[in-house]
Amino acid sequence: MLGDWKCFTLYTFLKELKGYQATVGKNRPHGVVHEESVSRKTWLELKTEESTEDPTVIIIGAGQAGLSTAARLKTVGIKTLVIDREKNVGDNWRSRYRQLVLHDPVWFDHSSSISYAEIQLRQ
């Protein structure tokens, strides 16, 4: 039958990304130089410039997986655009849950930048 679903859940993953070095550890950016300068751009100016560049990757869905993927790609210098049907990031959670709690398997709650164990230690 034409209307039958062929796939309910599709899981994909990227095993390797050659030619891109993650900006973590000793490769982490040193941050802003704190000095007064008329040529220094504000955060808003930098974000506006960044938003005019064409993305390399478009991520559909600003849920946990989409945002985690965007964060990870940012650490390797790949421009992304995250789109979602909701107006604001997080609205898909706000409209669904009275309060937000993680009820996924622990391995799924790890992010590319910080592990679930580190989050627990900070609380």
Buried (B, 14 or more C-beta within 10 A) or exposed (E): EEEEEEEEEEEEEEEEEEEEEBEEEEEEEEEEEEEEEEEEEEEEEEEEEEEEEEBEEEBEBBBBEBBBBBBBBBBBEBBBBBEBEBEEEEEBBEEEEEEEEEEEEEEEBBBBEEEBEEEEEEE
